[in-house]
Amino acid sequence: MHRGTLLGPLLLLAGLFLLFRGDLHLGTGSIFAYFWPTLFVLPLGIFFHWLYFSVLGGKGVGVLVPGGVLLTVYGVCQIAMLLDNWSMMWPGFILAPAVGLFELYWFGGRNKWLLIPINILTFLSLLFFAIFSIGYVLSKLTGGSSILAILLIGAGALALMSRRRESV
């Protein structure tokens, strides 16, 4: 295996960490505090995929379910740790079983009944991501609830005035 295959993503992750958290001192404690998903969750997800593709030769498709769940949980946890944004990333935990079940569907016998829970979980996850993302963006744009209140009052007043003009 080429050295850059492992070193490249690690350097990229370290650079992103320093970009978003440049004021922190890097030490053993902060590495474990911020990169525990990479150290503990990612290897388990990779292990289950390696087990299916290399050891079992594509016969034990059930090991892909925990593998897909763990890889998705890794992504959610790592992004949330780096950006310190658990309040917006939690819908990824709803998406995790959908990813595991989708891998079971894709590499298994393509049982169409698996698509029902996959679609429900994916829809719920994307819905919550959208709702909390919109809320997050609005809170950042408005800077507080008073500006949002003023905007809502203005929009309501405009709606009332436009309705009055139509009836006259």
WOQUI-V320166 format. One record per residue. RES is the residue in three letters. PHI is phi in whole degrees, -180 to 180 (none if undefined). OMEGA is omega in degrees with one decimal (* if undefined). D_FIRST is the distance of its C-alpha to the first C-alpha in Angstrom with 2 decimals. Layout:
[[RES	PHI	OMEGA	D_FIRST] [RES	PHI	OMEGA	D_FIRST]]
This chain:
[[MET	none	-179.0	0.00] [HIS	-72	-176.5	3.77] [ARG	-62	-179.5	6.41] [GLY	-69	179.7	8.59] [THR	-64	178.5	7.19] [LEU	-94	-175.5	8.70] [LEU	-71	-177.9	11.16] [GLY	-59	178.5	12.70] [PRO	-62	178.6	14.15] [LEU	-66	177.6	15.27] [LEU	-67	176.9	17.05] [LEU	-62	178.7	18.52] [LEU	-65	178.0	19.80] [ALA	-65	177.9	21.25] [GLY	-64	176.5	22.92] [LEU	-63	178.2	24.45] [PHE	-61	-179.7	25.63] [LEU	-68	178.6	27.32] [LEU	-66	-177.6	28.80] [PHE	-86	-176.9	30.45] [ARG	-127	-175.6	31.14] [GLY	-65	-177.2	31.72] [ASP	-83	-177.0	34.73] [LEU	-92	174.9	32.95] [HIS	-90	179.9	31.99] [LEU	-79	176.4	28.43] [GLY	-147	-179.1	28.54] [THR	-60	-179.4	27.14] [GLY	-63	-178.9	29.68] [SER	-73	176.2	28.93] [ILE	-65	177.4	25.16] [PHE	-67	-178.1	25.92] [ALA	-67	-175.3	28.73] [TYR	-98	-175.6	26.87] [PHE	-116	178.0	23.31] [TRP	-60	177.1	24.20] [PRO	-64	179.4	23.04] [THR	-69	-176.3	19.46] [LEU	-80	-172.0	19.68] [PHE	-119	-175.4	21.52] [VAL	-86	-179.4	21.88] [LEU	-58	179.3	18.49] [PRO	-61	177.9	16.75] [LEU	-68	177.6	19.65] [GLY	-64	177.2	19.44] [ILE	-66	179.3	15.80] [PHE	-59	-179.2	16.82] [PHE	-64	177.4	19.65] [HIS	-71	176.1	17.71] [TRP	-62	179.5	15.14] [LEU	-59	-178.7	18.33] [TYR	-69	-172.8	19.95] [PHE	-78	-175.0	17.40] [SER	-104	-172.4	15.84] [VAL	-81	-175.8	18.48] [LEU	-82	177.4	21.68] [GLY	63	177.0	20.93] [GLY	81	-177.2	22.64] [LYS	-99	-178.5	25.80] [GLY	-100	-172.5	26.05] [VAL	-63	-178.8	26.11] [GLY	-64	179.9	27.82] [VAL	-73	177.6	24.72] [LEU	-75	179.9	23.72] [VAL	-63	177.1	26.79] [PRO	-66	177.5	25.80] [GLY	-64	178.5	22.21] [GLY	-67	177.9	23.65] [VAL	-63	-177.6	26.20] [LEU	-66	178.1	23.82] [LEU	-66	177.8	21.52] [THR	-70	177.5	24.73] [VAL	-62	175.8	26.22] [TYR	-59	-178.7	23.17] [GLY	-61	179.9	23.66] [VAL	-63	-177.2	27.39] [CYS	-67	-178.2	27.29] [GLN	-68	178.0	24.81] [ILE	-64	-179.7	26.81] [ALA	-65	179.2	30.02] [MET	-70	-177.8	29.02] [LEU	-70	-177.3	27.98] [LEU	-97	-177.9	31.03] [ASP	52	-174.7	33.35] [ASN	-136	179.5	34.58] [TRP	-65	-176.2	34.81] [SER	-66	179.2	38.08] [MET	-103	-174.3	36.51] [MET	-94	-174.3	33.22] [TRP	-59	177.9	34.77] [PRO	-62	176.0	35.16] [GLY	-64	177.2	31.41] [PHE	-72	173.9	32.18] [ILE	-75	179.9	34.44] [LEU	-72	-174.3	31.74] [ALA	-57	178.0	29.24] [PRO	-66	177.0	31.02] [ALA	-64	178.8	31.52] [VAL	-67	178.1	27.78] [GLY	-61	178.7	27.34] [LEU	-68	177.8	30.31] [PHE	-66	176.2	29.15] [GLU	-64	176.1	25.94] [LEU	-62	178.3	28.31] [TYR	-65	-173.4	30.49] [TRP	-67	-176.2	27.84] [PHE	-94	178.8	26.00] [GLY	-89	-176.1	29.17] [GLY	-84	-179.0	32.49] [ARG	55	176.8	33.13] [ASN	-69	-174.5	36.04] [LYS	-65	-179.5	37.99] [TRP	-73	175.3	39.46] [LEU	-69	-178.7	36.16] [LEU	-68	179.6	36.58] [ILE	-65	178.4	39.60] [PRO	-67	178.1	37.94] [ILE	-61	-178.2	34.87] [ASN	-69	179.3	37.21] [ILE	-64	-179.0	39.45] [LEU	-66	178.6	36.72] [THR	-66	179.0	35.04] [PHE	-61	179.6	38.45] [LEU	-61	179.9	39.41] [SER	-63	179.5	36.21] [LEU	-66	177.0	36.53] [LEU	-63	179.7	40.24] [PHE	-68	174.6	39.76] [PHE	-59	-178.8	37.03] [ALA	-65	-178.6	39.52] [ILE	-61	-176.9	42.45] [PHE	-74	175.4	40.81] [SER	-69	178.0	39.17] [ILE	-63	177.2	42.57] [GLY	-62	179.4	44.17] [TYR	-66	-179.5	41.67] [VAL	-65	178.4	42.12] [LEU	-63	179.3	45.89] [SER	-67	177.8	46.02] [LYS	-73	-179.1	44.11] [LEU	-72	-175.1	46.31] [THR	-85	178.7	49.59] [GLY	77	179.1	49.01] [GLY	171	-176.4	51.21] [SER	-77	-178.8	53.34] [SER	-68	178.2	56.48] [ILE	-68	177.7	55.12] [LEU	-63	178.6	53.91] [ALA	-63	179.0	57.38] [ILE	-64	178.3	59.06] [LEU	-63	178.6	56.91] [LEU	-66	177.6	57.77] [ILE	-64	177.9	61.45] [GLY	-63	179.6	61.41] [ALA	-66	177.7	59.72] [GLY	-65	178.6	62.26] [ALA	-65	177.4	65.14] [LEU	-63	178.9	63.98] [ALA	-64	178.0	63.68] [LEU	-67	-179.5	67.20] [MET	-68	179.5	68.67] [SER	-69	178.7	67.11] [ARG	-71	179.7	68.54] [ARG	-67	-179.9	71.95] [ARG	-64	180.0	71.98] [GLU	-66	-176.9	71.24] [SER	-80	-178.7	74.18] [VAL	-81	*	76.67]]
